[in-house]
Amino acid sequence: MLVEAKNIVKTFGNVAVLKGINMAVNASEIVAIVGASGAGKTTLLQILGTLDTADTGQLWIEGELIQNLSSKKLAQVRNKKIGFVFQFHNLLPEFTAVENICIPAFIGGTPKREAEAKAMQLLDFLKLTHRANHKPGALSGGEQQRIAVARSLINNPMVILADEPSGNLDSANAAALHQLFFDLRNAFKQTFVIVTHNQSLAAMADKVVTISDGVVI
């Protein structure tokens, strides 16, 4: 089991957003988290990604209890083991596609030549090598989001967490992005946890976690 959340509780002020969430993610699994707006999906994803902490409950990543880790060790886990894809690609406009992809690798201490070689391999898989030296402003929305996916893959993470990754795309680009997730799973045994409102993506997933009123139903 790669990720396991046990009895996760999270409140903001007087509002209980998560009221005891239990879920598990296995290797090479594509998990969709669905529910109405405000149900707590993004909050849960941020806790799974160690970007936020639960008030109570336990988060295990590859058998390691995250609450026991120092902030330095936690940052290393986040950089090496978890990839992130957001609704808005969050590419840095002053850098090229290949430079944007390399950023997590540079943060993790990977040598420049090695990081760039891996980035070009990913661009080749995505059929975007011809866009390697283009900055985000010269890329289409679908291309930008695929570059963001490549960035999430650069450190060979054990799991990629995606928050409404196709929410800002038209239907054709959204469908292509959804298929890409499954292609990556099939090619690299990659694991995904995806918060989505897209019913077709949820229907394709191996597992669907539905959150309502702060609990899994």
C-alpha positions as CSV (number, residue, x, y, z in Angstrom):
1,M,0.0,0.0,0.0
2,L,1.5,3.3,-1.0
3,V,-0.7,5.8,0.8
4,E,-3.1,5.2,3.7
5,A,-5.1,7.8,5.5
6,K,-6.8,6.9,8.8
7,N,-9.5,8.9,10.4
8,I,-8.4,12.2,9.0
9,V,-10.1,15.2,10.6
10,K,-9.7,18.8,9.5
11,T,-11.5,21.9,10.6
12,F,-11.3,25.5,9.6
13,G,-12.6,27.8,12.4
14,N,-15.9,26.2,13.4
15,V,-16.4,24.3,10.2
16,A,-15.5,20.7,10.1
17,V,-14.4,20.0,6.5
18,L,-13.2,16.4,6.9
19,K,-14.8,14.3,9.6
20,G,-12.8,11.1,9.8
21,I,-11.7,10.2,6.3
22,N,-10.3,6.7,5.7
23,M,-8.8,5.8,2.3
24,A,-6.0,3.7,0.8
25,V,-4.1,4.0,-2.5
26,N,-2.3,1.0,-4.0
27,A,0.5,0.9,-6.5
28,S,-0.3,1.5,-10.1
29,E,-3.9,2.5,-9.2
30,I,-5.8,5.5,-10.5
31,V,-8.1,6.8,-7.8
32,A,-10.7,9.5,-8.5
33,I,-11.9,11.7,-5.6
34,V,-15.3,13.1,-6.4
35,G,-18.0,15.1,-4.6
36,A,-19.8,18.4,-4.6
37,S,-17.9,21.7,-4.5
38,G,-16.9,22.4,-0.9
39,A,-17.0,18.7,0.1
40,G,-13.3,18.8,1.2
41,K,-11.7,17.1,-1.9
42,T,-8.9,19.5,-2.3
43,T,-8.3,19.7,1.4
44,L,-7.9,15.9,1.5
45,L,-5.6,16.0,-1.5
46,Q,-3.4,18.6,0.2
47,I,-3.2,16.5,3.4
48,L,-2.3,13.4,1.3
49,G,0.4,15.5,-0.4
50,T,1.7,16.8,3.0
51,L,1.0,20.4,1.9
52,D,-1.4,20.6,4.8
53,T,-1.8,18.7,8.1
54,A,-4.8,17.0,9.6
55,D,-6.1,18.1,13.1
56,T,-6.2,14.4,14.0
57,G,-5.7,11.1,12.2
58,Q,-2.7,9.4,10.6
59,L,-1.1,9.5,7.2
60,W,1.2,6.7,6.1
61,I,3.3,6.9,3.0
62,E,5.0,3.7,1.9
63,G,4.6,2.4,5.5
64,E,6.1,5.5,7.1
65,L,4.0,7.5,9.6
66,I,4.3,11.1,8.2
67,Q,3.5,12.7,11.6
68,N,6.8,11.4,12.9
69,L,9.0,13.1,10.4
70,S,10.9,16.4,10.8
71,S,10.1,19.3,8.5
72,K,13.3,18.7,6.6
73,K,12.5,15.0,6.1
74,L,8.9,15.8,5.1
75,A,10.2,18.2,2.4
76,Q,12.4,15.4,1.1
77,V,9.4,13.0,1.0
78,R,7.3,15.7,-0.8
79,N,10.1,16.3,-3.4
80,K,11.1,12.7,-4.1
81,K,7.9,10.7,-3.6
82,I,5.0,12.9,-4.6
83,G,4.3,14.7,-7.8
84,F,1.7,17.5,-8.1
85,V,-0.5,18.6,-11.0
86,F,-3.0,21.5,-10.5
87,Q,-5.9,22.9,-12.4
88,F,-3.8,25.8,-13.5
89,H,-0.4,24.5,-14.7
90,N,1.7,26.9,-12.6
91,L,4.5,27.0,-15.1
92,L,7.0,29.7,-14.6
93,P,6.6,32.1,-17.6
94,E,10.3,33.1,-17.8
95,F,11.5,29.5,-18.3
96,T,11.3,27.1,-21.2
97,A,9.3,23.9,-21.2
98,V,12.3,21.8,-20.4
99,E,13.5,24.2,-17.7
100,N,10.1,24.1,-16.1
101,I,10.1,20.3,-16.1
102,C,13.5,20.2,-14.5
103,I,12.7,22.5,-11.5
104,P,11.7,19.7,-9.0
105,A,14.8,17.7,-10.0
106,F,17.1,20.7,-9.4
107,I,15.5,21.2,-6.0
108,G,16.2,17.6,-5.2
109,G,19.9,18.0,-6.2
110,T,19.9,16.2,-9.5
111,P,22.8,17.4,-11.8
112,K,21.7,19.7,-14.6
113,R,22.7,17.3,-17.4
114,E,20.9,14.3,-15.9
115,A,17.8,16.3,-15.2
116,E,17.6,17.7,-18.7
117,A,18.1,14.2,-20.2
118,K,15.2,12.9,-18.2
119,A,13.1,15.9,-19.1
120,M,13.7,15.3,-22.8
121,Q,12.8,11.6,-22.3
122,L,9.5,12.7,-20.9
123,L,8.9,15.2,-23.6
124,D,9.6,12.5,-26.2
125,F,6.9,10.3,-24.5
126,L,4.5,13.2,-24.6
127,K,5.4,13.9,-28.2
128,L,6.4,17.4,-27.3
129,T,10.2,17.5,-28.0
130,H,9.6,20.1,-30.6
131,R,8.3,22.4,-27.9
132,A,11.2,21.9,-25.5
133,N,12.6,25.4,-25.8
134,H,9.3,27.2,-26.0
135,K,8.2,29.3,-23.0
136,P,4.6,28.8,-21.6
137,G,3.2,31.8,-23.4
138,A,4.0,30.1,-26.8
139,L,2.3,26.8,-25.8
140,S,-1.4,25.9,-26.0
141,G,-3.4,25.2,-22.9
142,G,-3.2,21.4,-23.5
143,E,0.5,21.6,-24.1
144,Q,1.0,23.6,-20.9
145,Q,-0.8,21.0,-18.9
146,R,1.1,18.2,-20.4
147,I,4.4,20.0,-19.5
148,A,3.0,20.3,-16.0
149,V,2.4,16.5,-16.0
150,A,6.0,16.0,-17.2
151,R,7.2,18.2,-14.3
152,S,5.4,16.1,-11.8
153,L,7.1,13.0,-13.2
154,I,10.7,14.2,-13.3
155,N,11.7,12.8,-9.9
156,N,10.0,9.4,-10.5
157,P,7.5,9.9,-7.7
158,M,5.6,7.0,-6.2
159,V,2.3,8.9,-6.6
160,I,1.0,11.9,-8.5
161,L,-1.7,14.0,-6.9
162,A,-3.8,16.0,-9.4
163,D,-6.4,18.6,-8.4
164,E,-8.9,19.2,-11.2
165,P,-6.2,18.8,-13.8
166,S,-8.5,19.1,-16.8
167,G,-10.8,21.7,-15.3
168,N,-9.3,24.5,-17.3
169,L,-9.2,22.6,-20.6
170,D,-11.7,22.2,-23.5
171,S,-13.3,18.8,-23.9
172,A,-10.8,17.5,-26.5
173,N,-7.7,18.5,-24.5
174,A,-9.4,17.1,-21.3
175,A,-10.0,13.8,-22.9
176,A,-6.4,13.7,-24.2
177,L,-5.1,14.5,-20.7
178,H,-7.2,11.8,-19.1
179,Q,-5.9,9.2,-21.6
180,L,-2.4,10.4,-20.8
181,F,-2.8,9.4,-17.2
182,F,-3.7,5.9,-18.2
183,D,-0.9,5.7,-20.7
184,L,1.6,6.7,-18.0
185,R,0.1,4.1,-15.6
186,N,0.5,1.4,-18.3
187,A,4.0,2.5,-19.4
188,F,5.6,3.3,-16.0
189,K,3.2,1.7,-13.5
190,Q,2.5,5.3,-12.2
191,T,-0.1,5.8,-9.5
192,F,-2.5,8.8,-9.6
193,V,-4.9,10.3,-7.1
194,I,-7.1,12.8,-9.0
195,V,-9.7,15.2,-7.6
196,T,-12.2,15.8,-10.4
197,H,-15.7,16.9,-11.3
198,N,-15.3,15.2,-14.7
199,Q,-17.6,12.2,-14.7
200,S,-16.0,10.5,-17.7
201,L,-12.6,10.5,-15.9
202,A,-14.1,9.2,-12.7
203,A,-15.8,6.4,-14.7
204,M,-12.4,5.4,-16.1
205,A,-10.7,5.2,-12.7
206,D,-9.8,2.0,-10.9
207,K,-11.4,3.3,-7.7
208,V,-13.7,6.2,-6.9
209,V,-13.7,7.9,-3.5
210,T,-16.9,10.0,-3.0
211,I,-16.8,12.6,-0.3
212,S,-20.1,14.1,1.1
213,D,-20.4,16.2,4.2
214,G,-16.8,15.5,5.2
215,V,-17.0,11.7,5.0
216,V,-16.4,9.0,2.5
217,I,-19.7,7.5,1.3
